[in-house]
Amino acid sequence: MFTIISRCQGAFRLIAVSGLLSCSILCCDDMDARRNRLSLKPGKSTTSVEKPWEEKISYDTDSIAIAHLRDQIVLCGYDKNAGSTSERWFVRNNSDRDIRSLTVEITYYDMSGKQLHQRDAVIYVNIPAGETRMVEVKSFDKQKNLYYYKSQPSRRASTPYDIRMRINSLTCYR
């Protein structure tokens, strides 16, 4: 009787161990899938698909139509306070096309005119024709001690700066 019980316990142990191993393998695979899913950036696609309703317009080429469209997109109302982690401004679409995204070149200058920094900000925003939207990007000022000279100055010691913004590219709906 003792040998039958010990054999049954051995079989039970084998089943229990194999069950635990299969659960741990499934959990590891699930965790890897979750890790991969979380590593994707929102709004970004892993594949590039041409969409017939979109048209990418680049301002690097000399074209009257592009220059005309560029004059109809207005960037205004820039704001960044000292201590803020974001920069905000308005994009006014005076064209007859709906904007899907734009790339803005931002150049930062100190008050004596020396360049501090330059970057391209890609902004994914839907702006219907004739409308205005506020856009927000993460600030280049990691130390949070700079402020736009037209914004409210901080009570603590901070340095004013000026900017120049230029639209490099647009993605529009047809």
N, C-alpha and C positions, 0 to 999 in steps of 0.2 A: 504494500500500500504506500509506503514511503517513497519508493522509486516512481510510482505513478504520479504522486503529488509533485515531486521534484521535477519530473519531466513536464508536467503541466505548467509549473511555475517557470521553467526554462522557456517553454513555448510562449507563455504570456510575456516574459521579458523580451523575447525576440520581436514579438508583435509591437510591444510598447516602444522599444528602441527604434524600430523601423518607422513607426508612426511619427515619433518625435523628429527623426531625421528628415522625413518627407515634409513635415510642417516647417522645419527650419529652412529647408531649401526653397519652399514656396514663399516664405516670409522674406528671405534674402532677395529673391527675384522681384517680389513686390516692392521692396525698399529701393532696389536699383531703378525700377520703373518710376517710382515716386521721385527719386533723386533726379532722374533725367527729365521728368515732367516739370519739376520745379526749376530746373536750370534754364528752361526756355524763357526768353524775354516776352512779356505780353505785347501783343500787337506785331510781333515779328514772326514771319513765316520761315520754315526751314527750307522750303522750295520756292523758286521764283517762277511765277506763273504769269504769262501775259494776259491782261484783261482788256478786252476790246473797248470798254467804256472809259478807259483811262488814257491820258496822253501826257507824256513827260515832256516838259518844256525846259530847255536849258538856256540860260542867258549868256553862255560863252560864245554862241554864234551871233553874227551880225545879221539881224533880221528885223524888218520894220514891224512885223506882227508881234514879235517877242518884245521889242522895245515898247510897243503900244500897250501890251498886257502888263509889262513891268510897271509902267506909269500908273496903272489902275489899281495896283496893290499898294496899300499905304500901311506902314508900320508907325505907330504913334503911342504915346502914353507910357513910355518905358519907366519902370520903377524898381529900385532895389535899395532897401535900407541896410544900415550896418546891423549886423547880427542876423540878417535874413539868409536863409539857405536857398532862396529861389529868386529868379528875375522874372518880371511880368511885363507884358505890353499888349497892345491891341493890334490886330490885323484886320484892316478894312478892305473888303473885296468889292471894288467898284467895277469889276469886269462883268461880262455876260456869261462867264463860266464858273462852275462850282470848283473850289479848291479842295483837294484831298490832303496834300502835305506840301511843305515848303522847307527849303534849306536856307538858313540865314547866316551870313558871315558877320560875326560880331567882333569888332576891334575895340579894345579898351585902352584909354589914354589917361595919364595923370593930368593935372591941371596945367602943367607947363607944356603939354603936347607930346610927351614921350610915351611910346607904346608900352603898355604893361603886359598885354596878352592878346591873342587872337584865336578864334575858334569858329567852327561851323556847328550850328545847332540844327538838327533835323527835327522838325515838328510835325507830328501826325495830328491833323485837325481837319474837320469838315467845315468849310465856310461856304455857304450858298452864295450865289451871285447877289450882290447888293447888300450883304450883311457884314457884321463885325463880330469878331470873337476875341476873347482874352486868351492869350497863350502864356504858358509858364514853363521855364526850363530851370534845371538845377544850376545854381550859381557857380561861377569859376572861383569865387572867393572862399576858399576853404577855412581861412582864419576868422572870417566874419568881421573884419575890421574896415572894409571899404563900403562906401555908399555912393550912389549916383548923385551928382551935385545938385540936381533939381528935386531930389527927394528930401524928406525930413532928416536933418542931421541927428546923430545919436548924442546922448548925454555923455557917453564915454568917449575917449579919444578915438577918432576914426578919420579916415582919409577919403576925400572926395575924388571922383573920377568921372570921365566923360566917355561916351561911346559913339561909334559909327556903325550903322547896320546896313547891310546890303543883301538883297535877295539873290541867291545864286541859282536856285532851281525851284520849279513848281511841279506838282502833279495835279492835273485838272481833269474833271469829268468833261466829256465832249458834249 
